[in-house]
Amino acid sequence: MPLIAKGQVKGVLEVFHRHALAPDAEWLDFLNTLAGQAAIAIENSTLFESLQHSNSELGLAYNATIEGWSHALDLRDKETEGHAQRVTEMTLKLARAFGLNEADLIQVRWGALLHDIGKMGVPDGILLKPARLRTKNGRQ
């Protein structure tokens, strides 16, 4: 019996019997229903595996993007190079000491890597100014 889901053959269901088999219409109808359910189960399993794979790839891409932004921050200011990585390592040690699970540690890591992301919007004239910043009226 072919296993067909969404118009595509997913496999074949074979029935073996020790003696000659003379199935009646009800038996064949049951076998057809069983084959249909098996095909749906195979299709659902395939879709679920594909979804898991896509989700994994998305997570890797998201992680690489965050690490790239963190690296871009390091490149912008040589004096603080490695700062985000050091903060991330210390933050993860503290989070582990608090007993956070792996899923939460991933979120904490991303947050630590991006804790200075606001610097990206600050002009170099302000961010890298060697002297103290002053307001328009001269106050510090």
PyMOL CGO cylinders between C-alpha atoms (Angstrom):
from pymol import cmd
from pymol.cgo import CYLINDER

trace = [
    CYLINDER, 0.00, 0.00, 0.00, 1.59, 3.35, -0.96, 0.3, 1, 1, 1, 1, 1, 1,
    CYLINDER, 1.59, 3.35, -0.96, 2.12, 5.92, 1.80, 0.3, 1, 1, 1, 1, 1, 1,
    CYLINDER, 2.12, 5.92, 1.80, 0.90, 9.14, 0.21, 0.3, 1, 1, 1, 1, 1, 1,
    CYLINDER, 0.90, 9.14, 0.21, 0.86, 12.54, 1.92, 0.3, 1, 1, 1, 1, 1, 1,
    CYLINDER, 0.86, 12.54, 1.92, 0.15, 15.81, 0.13, 0.3, 1, 1, 1, 1, 1, 1,
    CYLINDER, 0.15, 15.81, 0.13, 0.16, 14.01, -3.20, 0.3, 1, 1, 1, 1, 1, 1,
    CYLINDER, 0.16, 14.01, -3.20, 3.67, 12.60, -2.75, 0.3, 1, 1, 1, 1, 1, 1,
    CYLINDER, 3.67, 12.60, -2.75, 4.66, 9.01, -2.10, 0.3, 1, 1, 1, 1, 1, 1,
    CYLINDER, 4.66, 9.01, -2.10, 6.52, 8.84, 1.23, 0.3, 1, 1, 1, 1, 1, 1,
    CYLINDER, 6.52, 8.84, 1.23, 7.03, 5.10, 1.24, 0.3, 1, 1, 1, 1, 1, 1,
    CYLINDER, 7.03, 5.10, 1.24, 5.27, 1.76, 0.99, 0.3, 1, 1, 1, 1, 1, 1,
    CYLINDER, 5.27, 1.76, 0.99, 3.48, -0.24, 3.66, 0.3, 1, 1, 1, 1, 1, 1,
    CYLINDER, 3.48, -0.24, 3.66, 3.91, -3.97, 3.13, 0.3, 1, 1, 1, 1, 1, 1,
    CYLINDER, 3.91, -3.97, 3.13, 2.02, -6.67, 4.97, 0.3, 1, 1, 1, 1, 1, 1,
    CYLINDER, 2.02, -6.67, 4.97, 3.46, -10.16, 5.23, 0.3, 1, 1, 1, 1, 1, 1,
    CYLINDER, 3.46, -10.16, 5.23, 1.39, -13.12, 6.29, 0.3, 1, 1, 1, 1, 1, 1,
    CYLINDER, 1.39, -13.12, 6.29, 2.48, -16.75, 6.81, 0.3, 1, 1, 1, 1, 1, 1,
    CYLINDER, 2.48, -16.75, 6.81, -0.47, -18.16, 4.93, 0.3, 1, 1, 1, 1, 1, 1,
    CYLINDER, -0.47, -18.16, 4.93, -2.34, -17.14, 1.82, 0.3, 1, 1, 1, 1, 1, 1,
    CYLINDER, -2.34, -17.14, 1.82, -4.19, -13.92, 2.49, 0.3, 1, 1, 1, 1, 1, 1,
    CYLINDER, -4.19, -13.92, 2.49, -7.62, -13.21, 1.07, 0.3, 1, 1, 1, 1, 1, 1,
    CYLINDER, -7.62, -13.21, 1.07, -8.44, -9.75, 2.43, 0.3, 1, 1, 1, 1, 1, 1,
    CYLINDER, -8.44, -9.75, 2.43, -12.00, -8.51, 2.23, 0.3, 1, 1, 1, 1, 1, 1,
    CYLINDER, -12.00, -8.51, 2.23, -13.06, -4.91, 1.47, 0.3, 1, 1, 1, 1, 1, 1,
    CYLINDER, -13.06, -4.91, 1.47, -13.18, -3.96, 5.16, 0.3, 1, 1, 1, 1, 1, 1,
    CYLINDER, -13.18, -3.96, 5.16, -9.62, -5.25, 5.71, 0.3, 1, 1, 1, 1, 1, 1,
    CYLINDER, -9.62, -5.25, 5.71, -8.34, -3.35, 2.66, 0.3, 1, 1, 1, 1, 1, 1,
    CYLINDER, -8.34, -3.35, 2.66, -10.12, -0.20, 3.83, 0.3, 1, 1, 1, 1, 1, 1,
    CYLINDER, -10.12, -0.20, 3.83, -8.44, -0.54, 7.23, 0.3, 1, 1, 1, 1, 1, 1,
    CYLINDER, -8.44, -0.54, 7.23, -5.04, -1.05, 5.57, 0.3, 1, 1, 1, 1, 1, 1,
    CYLINDER, -5.04, -1.05, 5.57, -5.64, 2.02, 3.40, 0.3, 1, 1, 1, 1, 1, 1,
    CYLINDER, -5.64, 2.02, 3.40, -6.55, 4.08, 6.49, 0.3, 1, 1, 1, 1, 1, 1,
    CYLINDER, -6.55, 4.08, 6.49, -3.49, 2.78, 8.33, 0.3, 1, 1, 1, 1, 1, 1,
    CYLINDER, -3.49, 2.78, 8.33, -1.28, 3.68, 5.34, 0.3, 1, 1, 1, 1, 1, 1,
    CYLINDER, -1.28, 3.68, 5.34, -2.79, 7.17, 5.23, 0.3, 1, 1, 1, 1, 1, 1,
    CYLINDER, -2.79, 7.17, 5.23, -2.10, 7.73, 8.94, 0.3, 1, 1, 1, 1, 1, 1,
    CYLINDER, -2.10, 7.73, 8.94, 1.45, 6.40, 8.58, 0.3, 1, 1, 1, 1, 1, 1,
    CYLINDER, 1.45, 6.40, 8.58, 2.07, 8.76, 5.65, 0.3, 1, 1, 1, 1, 1, 1,
    CYLINDER, 2.07, 8.76, 5.65, 0.78, 11.72, 7.67, 0.3, 1, 1, 1, 1, 1, 1,
    CYLINDER, 0.78, 11.72, 7.67, 3.01, 10.73, 10.60, 0.3, 1, 1, 1, 1, 1, 1,
    CYLINDER, 3.01, 10.73, 10.60, 6.06, 10.51, 8.31, 0.3, 1, 1, 1, 1, 1, 1,
    CYLINDER, 6.06, 10.51, 8.31, 5.21, 13.91, 6.76, 0.3, 1, 1, 1, 1, 1, 1,
    CYLINDER, 5.21, 13.91, 6.76, 4.78, 15.50, 10.20, 0.3, 1, 1, 1, 1, 1, 1,
    CYLINDER, 4.78, 15.50, 10.20, 8.07, 14.03, 11.37, 0.3, 1, 1, 1, 1, 1, 1,
    CYLINDER, 8.07, 14.03, 11.37, 9.85, 15.38, 8.29, 0.3, 1, 1, 1, 1, 1, 1,
    CYLINDER, 9.85, 15.38, 8.29, 8.31, 18.83, 8.77, 0.3, 1, 1, 1, 1, 1, 1,
    CYLINDER, 8.31, 18.83, 8.77, 9.28, 18.84, 12.46, 0.3, 1, 1, 1, 1, 1, 1,
    CYLINDER, 9.28, 18.84, 12.46, 12.89, 17.89, 11.68, 0.3, 1, 1, 1, 1, 1, 1,
    CYLINDER, 12.89, 17.89, 11.68, 13.04, 20.61, 9.04, 0.3, 1, 1, 1, 1, 1, 1,
    CYLINDER, 13.04, 20.61, 9.04, 11.67, 23.15, 11.51, 0.3, 1, 1, 1, 1, 1, 1,
    CYLINDER, 11.67, 23.15, 11.51, 14.22, 22.12, 14.13, 0.3, 1, 1, 1, 1, 1, 1,
    CYLINDER, 14.22, 22.12, 14.13, 17.02, 22.47, 11.58, 0.3, 1, 1, 1, 1, 1, 1,
    CYLINDER, 17.02, 22.47, 11.58, 15.81, 25.92, 10.50, 0.3, 1, 1, 1, 1, 1, 1,
    CYLINDER, 15.81, 25.92, 10.50, 15.50, 27.01, 14.12, 0.3, 1, 1, 1, 1, 1, 1,
    CYLINDER, 15.50, 27.01, 14.12, 19.04, 25.83, 14.83, 0.3, 1, 1, 1, 1, 1, 1,
    CYLINDER, 19.04, 25.83, 14.83, 20.40, 27.71, 11.80, 0.3, 1, 1, 1, 1, 1, 1,
    CYLINDER, 20.40, 27.71, 11.80, 18.52, 30.84, 12.84, 0.3, 1, 1, 1, 1, 1, 1,
    CYLINDER, 18.52, 30.84, 12.84, 20.00, 30.62, 16.34, 0.3, 1, 1, 1, 1, 1, 1,
    CYLINDER, 20.00, 30.62, 16.34, 23.51, 30.30, 14.91, 0.3, 1, 1, 1, 1, 1, 1,
    CYLINDER, 23.51, 30.30, 14.91, 22.96, 33.27, 12.60, 0.3, 1, 1, 1, 1, 1, 1,
    CYLINDER, 22.96, 33.27, 12.60, 21.56, 35.37, 15.46, 0.3, 1, 1, 1, 1, 1, 1,
    CYLINDER, 21.56, 35.37, 15.46, 24.54, 34.47, 17.64, 0.3, 1, 1, 1, 1, 1, 1,
    CYLINDER, 24.54, 34.47, 17.64, 27.00, 35.33, 14.85, 0.3, 1, 1, 1, 1, 1, 1,
    CYLINDER, 27.00, 35.33, 14.85, 25.28, 38.68, 14.31, 0.3, 1, 1, 1, 1, 1, 1,
    CYLINDER, 25.28, 38.68, 14.31, 25.51, 39.60, 17.99, 0.3, 1, 1, 1, 1, 1, 1,
    CYLINDER, 25.51, 39.60, 17.99, 29.16, 38.56, 18.13, 0.3, 1, 1, 1, 1, 1, 1,
    CYLINDER, 29.16, 38.56, 18.13, 29.80, 40.65, 15.01, 0.3, 1, 1, 1, 1, 1, 1,
    CYLINDER, 29.80, 40.65, 15.01, 28.23, 43.73, 16.58, 0.3, 1, 1, 1, 1, 1, 1,
    CYLINDER, 28.23, 43.73, 16.58, 30.26, 43.18, 19.74, 0.3, 1, 1, 1, 1, 1, 1,
    CYLINDER, 30.26, 43.18, 19.74, 33.42, 42.90, 17.66, 0.3, 1, 1, 1, 1, 1, 1,
    CYLINDER, 33.42, 42.90, 17.66, 32.51, 46.10, 15.79, 0.3, 1, 1, 1, 1, 1, 1,
    CYLINDER, 32.51, 46.10, 15.79, 32.29, 47.89, 19.14, 0.3, 1, 1, 1, 1, 1, 1,
    CYLINDER, 32.29, 47.89, 19.14, 35.76, 46.62, 20.04, 0.3, 1, 1, 1, 1, 1, 1,
    CYLINDER, 35.76, 46.62, 20.04, 37.18, 47.87, 16.75, 0.3, 1, 1, 1, 1, 1, 1,
    CYLINDER, 37.18, 47.87, 16.75, 35.75, 51.33, 17.32, 0.3, 1, 1, 1, 1, 1, 1,
    CYLINDER, 35.75, 51.33, 17.32, 37.67, 52.02, 20.53, 0.3, 1, 1, 1, 1, 1, 1,
    CYLINDER, 37.67, 52.02, 20.53, 41.10, 50.38, 20.92, 0.3, 1, 1, 1, 1, 1, 1,
    CYLINDER, 41.10, 50.38, 20.92, 41.33, 51.42, 24.60, 0.3, 1, 1, 1, 1, 1, 1,
    CYLINDER, 41.33, 51.42, 24.60, 38.40, 49.21, 25.52, 0.3, 1, 1, 1, 1, 1, 1,
    CYLINDER, 38.40, 49.21, 25.52, 39.25, 46.35, 23.14, 0.3, 1, 1, 1, 1, 1, 1,
    CYLINDER, 39.25, 46.35, 23.14, 38.15, 43.03, 24.66, 0.3, 1, 1, 1, 1, 1, 1,
    CYLINDER, 38.15, 43.03, 24.66, 35.93, 44.81, 27.19, 0.3, 1, 1, 1, 1, 1, 1,
    CYLINDER, 35.93, 44.81, 27.19, 32.71, 43.18, 25.98, 0.3, 1, 1, 1, 1, 1, 1,
    CYLINDER, 32.71, 43.18, 25.98, 34.31, 39.72, 26.10, 0.3, 1, 1, 1, 1, 1, 1,
    CYLINDER, 34.31, 39.72, 26.10, 35.62, 40.28, 29.63, 0.3, 1, 1, 1, 1, 1, 1,
    CYLINDER, 35.62, 40.28, 29.63, 32.24, 41.57, 30.80, 0.3, 1, 1, 1, 1, 1, 1,
    CYLINDER, 32.24, 41.57, 30.80, 30.54, 38.60, 29.16, 0.3, 1, 1, 1, 1, 1, 1,
    CYLINDER, 30.54, 38.60, 29.16, 32.83, 36.07, 30.87, 0.3, 1, 1, 1, 1, 1, 1,
    CYLINDER, 32.83, 36.07, 30.87, 32.34, 37.66, 34.30, 0.3, 1, 1, 1, 1, 1, 1,
    CYLINDER, 32.34, 37.66, 34.30, 28.59, 37.95, 33.79, 0.3, 1, 1, 1, 1, 1, 1,
    CYLINDER, 28.59, 37.95, 33.79, 28.29, 34.29, 32.79, 0.3, 1, 1, 1, 1, 1, 1,
    CYLINDER, 28.29, 34.29, 32.79, 30.27, 33.21, 35.88, 0.3, 1, 1, 1, 1, 1, 1,
    CYLINDER, 30.27, 33.21, 35.88, 27.90, 35.21, 38.05, 0.3, 1, 1, 1, 1, 1, 1,
    CYLINDER, 27.90, 35.21, 38.05, 24.82, 33.87, 36.24, 0.3, 1, 1, 1, 1, 1, 1,
    CYLINDER, 24.82, 33.87, 36.24, 26.04, 30.29, 36.68, 0.3, 1, 1, 1, 1, 1, 1,
    CYLINDER, 26.04, 30.29, 36.68, 26.62, 30.97, 40.38, 0.3, 1, 1, 1, 1, 1, 1,
    CYLINDER, 26.62, 30.97, 40.38, 22.97, 32.06, 40.56, 0.3, 1, 1, 1, 1, 1, 1,
    CYLINDER, 22.97, 32.06, 40.56, 22.02, 28.71, 39.01, 0.3, 1, 1, 1, 1, 1, 1,
    CYLINDER, 22.02, 28.71, 39.01, 20.59, 29.92, 35.70, 0.3, 1, 1, 1, 1, 1, 1,
    CYLINDER, 20.59, 29.92, 35.70, 19.80, 27.21, 33.16, 0.3, 1, 1, 1, 1, 1, 1,
    CYLINDER, 19.80, 27.21, 33.16, 21.44, 26.96, 29.72, 0.3, 1, 1, 1, 1, 1, 1,
    CYLINDER, 21.44, 26.96, 29.72, 18.58, 28.69, 27.88, 0.3, 1, 1, 1, 1, 1, 1,
    CYLINDER, 18.58, 28.69, 27.88, 18.79, 31.66, 30.25, 0.3, 1, 1, 1, 1, 1, 1,
    CYLINDER, 18.79, 31.66, 30.25, 22.60, 31.72, 30.03, 0.3, 1, 1, 1, 1, 1, 1,
    CYLINDER, 22.60, 31.72, 30.03, 22.33, 32.20, 26.25, 0.3, 1, 1, 1, 1, 1, 1,
    CYLINDER, 22.33, 32.20, 26.25, 20.13, 35.26, 26.79, 0.3, 1, 1, 1, 1, 1, 1,
    CYLINDER, 20.13, 35.26, 26.79, 22.47, 36.62, 29.47, 0.3, 1, 1, 1, 1, 1, 1,
    CYLINDER, 22.47, 36.62, 29.47, 25.45, 36.13, 27.16, 0.3, 1, 1, 1, 1, 1, 1,
    CYLINDER, 25.45, 36.13, 27.16, 23.77, 38.05, 24.35, 0.3, 1, 1, 1, 1, 1, 1,
    CYLINDER, 23.77, 38.05, 24.35, 22.86, 40.85, 26.73, 0.3, 1, 1, 1, 1, 1, 1,
    CYLINDER, 22.86, 40.85, 26.73, 26.40, 41.06, 28.10, 0.3, 1, 1, 1, 1, 1, 1,
    CYLINDER, 26.40, 41.06, 28.10, 27.92, 41.13, 24.61, 0.3, 1, 1, 1, 1, 1, 1,
    CYLINDER, 27.92, 41.13, 24.61, 25.62, 43.98, 23.66, 0.3, 1, 1, 1, 1, 1, 1,
    CYLINDER, 25.62, 43.98, 23.66, 25.65, 45.96, 26.89, 0.3, 1, 1, 1, 1, 1, 1,
    CYLINDER, 25.65, 45.96, 26.89, 27.47, 48.87, 25.18, 0.3, 1, 1, 1, 1, 1, 1,
    CYLINDER, 27.47, 48.87, 25.18, 25.55, 48.75, 21.88, 0.3, 1, 1, 1, 1, 1, 1,
    CYLINDER, 25.55, 48.75, 21.88, 24.38, 52.32, 22.45, 0.3, 1, 1, 1, 1, 1, 1,
    CYLINDER, 24.38, 52.32, 22.45, 27.94, 53.46, 21.71, 0.3, 1, 1, 1, 1, 1, 1,
    CYLINDER, 27.94, 53.46, 21.71, 27.30, 52.73, 18.04, 0.3, 1, 1, 1, 1, 1, 1,
    CYLINDER, 27.30, 52.73, 18.04, 25.07, 55.80, 17.87, 0.3, 1, 1, 1, 1, 1, 1,
    CYLINDER, 25.07, 55.80, 17.87, 27.50, 58.13, 19.62, 0.3, 1, 1, 1, 1, 1, 1,
    CYLINDER, 27.50, 58.13, 19.62, 29.70, 60.21, 17.29, 0.3, 1, 1, 1, 1, 1, 1,
    CYLINDER, 29.70, 60.21, 17.29, 33.47, 59.57, 17.50, 0.3, 1, 1, 1, 1, 1, 1,
    CYLINDER, 33.47, 59.57, 17.50, 33.99, 63.23, 18.46, 0.3, 1, 1, 1, 1, 1, 1,
    CYLINDER, 33.99, 63.23, 18.46, 32.16, 62.54, 21.70, 0.3, 1, 1, 1, 1, 1, 1,
    CYLINDER, 32.16, 62.54, 21.70, 33.04, 58.90, 22.30, 0.3, 1, 1, 1, 1, 1, 1,
    CYLINDER, 33.04, 58.90, 22.30, 36.79, 59.30, 21.72, 0.3, 1, 1, 1, 1, 1, 1,
    CYLINDER, 36.79, 59.30, 21.72, 37.20, 62.85, 23.07, 0.3, 1, 1, 1, 1, 1, 1,
    CYLINDER, 37.20, 62.85, 23.07, 40.37, 62.92, 25.21, 0.3, 1, 1, 1, 1, 1, 1,
    CYLINDER, 40.37, 62.92, 25.21, 39.17, 65.72, 27.50, 0.3, 1, 1, 1, 1, 1, 1,
    CYLINDER, 39.17, 65.72, 27.50, 36.08, 65.91, 29.68, 0.3, 1, 1, 1, 1, 1, 1,
    CYLINDER, 36.08, 65.91, 29.68, 32.81, 66.65, 27.96, 0.3, 1, 1, 1, 1, 1, 1,
    CYLINDER, 32.81, 66.65, 27.96, 31.26, 70.06, 28.55, 0.3, 1, 1, 1, 1, 1, 1,
    CYLINDER, 31.26, 70.06, 28.55, 27.73, 71.34, 28.00, 0.3, 1, 1, 1, 1, 1, 1,
    CYLINDER, 27.73, 71.34, 28.00, 27.03, 74.31, 25.75, 0.3, 1, 1, 1, 1, 1, 1,
    CYLINDER, 27.03, 74.31, 25.75, 27.33, 76.66, 28.69, 0.3, 1, 1, 1, 1, 1, 1,
    CYLINDER, 27.33, 76.66, 28.69, 30.74, 75.27, 29.66, 0.3, 1, 1, 1, 1, 1, 1,
    CYLINDER, 30.74, 75.27, 29.66, 29.73, 73.04, 32.59, 0.3, 1, 1, 1, 1, 1, 1,
    CYLINDER, 29.73, 73.04, 32.59, 31.21, 69.57, 32.97, 0.3, 1, 1, 1, 1, 1, 1,
]
cmd.load_cgo(trace, "trace")
